[in-house]
Amino acid sequence: MFPGDFAARQPDHPAVIMAGTGAMVTYAELDAEANRLSHVLRSARLQPGDHVALCLENSARFLPVIWGCHYAGLYYTAMSSRLTTEEMAYIIEDCGAQAFITSMHKAGQAAELADQMPAVKVRLMIDGTIDGFDPYEATLAEQPPTPLDEDRVEGQDMLYSSGTTGRPKGVKVPLPGAPLGEGADGVTGLAQLLFGADETTRYLSPAPLYHAAPLRFCRAVHRVGGTVVVMEHFDPEQYLAMVQEHRITFSQVVPTMFIRLLKLPEEVRARYDVSSLRAVVHAAAPCPVEVKARMIEWFGPIIHEYYAGTEGNGFVYCNSDDWLAHRGTVGKALVGVVHIVGDDGEEVPTGESGTVYFEGEAAATFEYHNDAEKTAGSRDPKGRGWSTLGDVGYVDEDGFLYLTDRKAYMIITGGVNVYPQEAENVLALHPKVHDVAVFGVPNEDFGEEVKAVVEPASMAQAGPELERELIAYCKEHLADVKCPRSVDFRPELPRHPTGKLYKRLLKDEYWAASGRTI
């Protein structure tokens, strides 16, 4: 199924509602806009398998744009609206985008990008325009609201993760090749099977839509004919208000949102009726056991958890009942078979920790675009066709998976993955920096925050002034979420004579000092 099926059956049914403003897009309007955009892209000679990049804030246009690219059978890369111009230019070039869609909200960066994307032949701007961009609304109005005059095929997202050089890399899976509406969309199947998604679903999306989970869950809800309610940004009380106002049945969050909800005064929490909720799903970061237990007590046994990645190589799932019986678990594998592998490449006994690998049809179908080294590093070195996200964990006697570590040094702050190599690469170039290590340290609200430890060129320069200078310097090159919130100074960083930085020693020291374990 796809939105066009429901546009014919229930044209006036809400497909998208913006929380707060109440702006609504019906299925008929969603399908018509997606059709018009697909005509624009095809008239520019973009063919199935070609690429579109977009950078948009959460708005009523976001999902129609996604579906327009999907209708045209294209790869589409949704970029974070928090990226710097330098980061955006890299992704646009790296993915080979021939079209770029943005909004007036990003006009300043769009102007800076205008001369940095020579291969981009379609440049559209929503809610206004600047030199070098065509107005989205007027451009679409010139095209028919009817489907392309061809046999349409499924498109596919290609979202970006980190590469071995610190640069982000696109996670690319083959195009489905199936007729539009007939593709095997795993997220849709899981949403139906596990969370009861159907035409009556009212799904609340509180996170940025450019992230993998929000994007794919919203797409899944549209594939079953439900309604997506989109928050411009997460606010804990507004979240509860939207659940009550729209009688939300289904939502996907990150643990940081649970923490913020629980920090609301009891009288505020009690003010809102959340009894309509049938499933609340969380992922993206470890959830403290106490936090999850309190959420189950509040919302009821409707809290679900999964462990998976943008790569789509496996899917581990846990409902509330199983979690209460196995506190701390992320669940059992529903897609793929989990193998726990030791440093020698052999599977370890039950209860022992090792690298988590997935075996299955999807395990080795993805690749990291333009990064053969990272792709190879994700594969089982013994050639068994398994792949890993780089996490460490163990399986108990009942077959439940527990994660005991995370991807090597990846920082998860507020549910957002931050790869410290990017900040290290920037800070290492500062003339007052001799050496630098960036890693995650505990943060009560966000789980982790970004910390930099710097060996300055001269210890005489170390202090608050240099700290402010380095943070500002980093923010000139990277999105602020990737930059350190604080900088400490040391006369020497722990390095092996071969040059290897013992970052784990530094990280362990900070976590031990906090009284928390990694």
RAZINOR-V672689 format. One record per residue. RES is the residue in one small letter. PSI is psi in whole degrees, 0 to 359 (none if undefined). Layout:
# RAZINOR-V672689
RES & PSI
RES & PSI
This chain:
# RAZINOR-V672689
m & 159
f & 170
p & 329
g & 327
d & 319
f & 336
a & 327
a & 324
r & 323
q & 68
p & 328
d & 1
h & 135
p & 128
a & 321
v & 135
i & 130
m & 123
a & 143
g & 294
t & 332
g & 4
a & 134
m & 144
v & 121
t & 169
y & 324
a & 318
e & 320
l & 312
d & 318
a & 316
e & 318
a & 319
n & 314
r & 316
l & 322
s & 324
h & 319
v & 314
l & 321
r & 324
s & 338
a & 10
r & 22
l & 127
q & 161
p & 131
g & 345
d & 177
h & 141
v & 138
a & 146
l & 148
c & 105
l & 147
e & 167
n & 120
s & 173
a & 343
r & 339
f & 306
l & 322
p & 323
v & 314
i & 313
w & 328
g & 317
c & 320
h & 316
y & 328
a & 1
g & 29
l & 160
y & 139
y & 135
t & 112
a & 120
m & 149
s & 136
s & 358
r & 359
l & 154
t & 164
t & 322
e & 316
e & 320
m & 317
a & 321
y & 312
i & 318
i & 317
e & 316
d & 320
c & 351
g & 34
a & 134
q & 353
a & 147
f & 126
i & 128
t & 192
s & 169
m & 335
h & 331
k & 23
a & 321
g & 312
q & 326
a & 321
a & 321
e & 330
l & 340
a & 322
d & 8
q & 11
m & 67
p & 335
a & 350
v & 116
k & 346
v & 119
r & 111
l & 142
m & 130
i & 144
d & 31
g & 181
t & 163
i & 172
d & 135
g & 352
f & 144
d & 147
p & 125
y & 308
e & 313
a & 324
t & 317
l & 327
a & 339
e & 352
q & 156
p & 152
p & 8
t & 162
p & 160
l & 144
d & 65
e & 171
d & 107
r & 147
v & 160
e & 137
g & 189
q & 137
d & 153
m & 97
l & 159
y & 136
s & 188
s & 149
g & 175
t & 338
t & 1
g & 341
r & 144
p & 151
k & 141
g & 134
v & 107
k & 125
v & 156
p & 146
l & 143
p & 325
g & 0
a & 156
p & 147
l & 129
g & 352
e & 7
g & 150
a & 92
d & 105
g & 323
v & 321
t & 315
g & 318
l & 321
a & 323
q & 312
l & 315
l & 327
f & 6
g & 28
a & 132
d & 195
e & 340
t & 356
t & 136
r & 106
y & 127
l & 122
s & 105
p & 358
a & 164
p & 133
l & 348
y & 349
h & 154
a & 308
a & 309
p & 317
l & 312
r & 325
f & 319
c & 317
r & 320
a & 318
v & 322
h & 333
r & 343
v & 4
g & 16
g & 183
t & 133
v & 123
v & 120
v & 125
m & 139
e & 323
h & 160
f & 130
d & 126
p & 317
e & 321
q & 324
y & 311
l & 322
a & 321
m & 324
v & 314
q & 312
e & 318
h & 6
r & 54
i & 137
t & 339
f & 139
s & 154
q & 130
v & 180
v & 158
p & 328
t & 324
m & 322
f & 314
i & 316
r & 324
l & 318
l & 338
k & 350
l & 146
p & 147
e & 321
e & 331
v & 315
r & 321
a & 348
r & 339
y & 142
d & 115
v & 17
s & 346
s & 340
l & 132
r & 335
a & 127
v & 121
v & 137
h & 153
a & 198
a & 336
a & 156
p & 141
c & 124
p & 139
v & 316
e & 320
v & 313
k & 320
a & 319
r & 326
m & 322
i & 320
e & 321
w & 303
f & 341
g & 177
p & 53
i & 8
i & 126
h & 151
e & 148
y & 156
y & 119
a & 178
g & 169
t & 331
e & 336
g & 28
n & 352
g & 170
f & 118
v & 137
y & 148
c & 129
n & 179
s & 318
d & 315
d & 322
w & 318
l & 330
a & 344
h & 66
r & 131
g & 348
t & 157
v & 358
g & 196
k & 155
a & 128
l & 331
v & 120
g & 167
v & 132
v & 134
h & 134
i & 119
v & 134
g & 179
d & 336
d & 2
g & 356
e & 152
e & 144
v & 161
p & 161
t & 133
g & 347
e & 146
s & 151
g & 185
t & 135
v & 119
y & 152
f & 139
e & 138
g & 178
e & 323
a & 356
a & 326
a & 24
t & 342
f & 161
e & 158
y & 114
h & 125
n & 25
d & 77
a & 329
e & 315
k & 321
t & 312
a & 324
g & 340
s & 351
r & 153
d & 121
p & 343
k & 5
g & 30
r & 4
g & 12
w & 162
s & 159
t & 154
l & 359
g & 8
d & 158
v & 139
g & 187
y & 164
v & 134
d & 183
e & 338
d & 2
g & 13
f & 138
l & 137
y & 133
l & 127
t & 353
d & 178
r & 177
k & 146
a & 107
y & 4
m & 139
i & 131
i & 105
t & 113
g & 30
g & 359
v & 130
n & 126
v & 130
y & 110
p & 340
q & 327
e & 313
a & 322
e & 318
n & 323
v & 308
l & 331
a & 337
l & 351
h & 135
p & 339
k & 5
v & 124
h & 320
d & 155
v & 144
a & 135
v & 134
f & 176
g & 139
v & 160
p & 142
n & 128
e & 322
d & 321
f & 2
g & 302
e & 157
e & 162
v & 127
k & 139
a & 136
v & 123
v & 135
e & 104
p & 161
a & 329
s & 126
m & 340
a & 337
q & 348
a & 138
g & 183
p & 324
e & 315
l & 324
e & 311
r & 321
e & 317
l & 320
i & 317
a & 320
y & 316
c & 318
k & 343
e & 338
h & 337
l & 159
a & 145
d & 331
v & 338
k & 352
c & 152
p & 142
r & 343
s & 156
v & 129
d & 157
f & 141
r & 150
p & 339
e & 141
l & 150
p & 107
r & 144
h & 153
p & 335
t & 349
g & 352
k & 130
l & 126
y & 69
k & 328
r & 327
l & 317
l & 314
k & 315
d & 323
e & 315
y & 320
w & 321
a & 321
a & 333
s & 347
g & 8
r & 158
t & 154
i & none
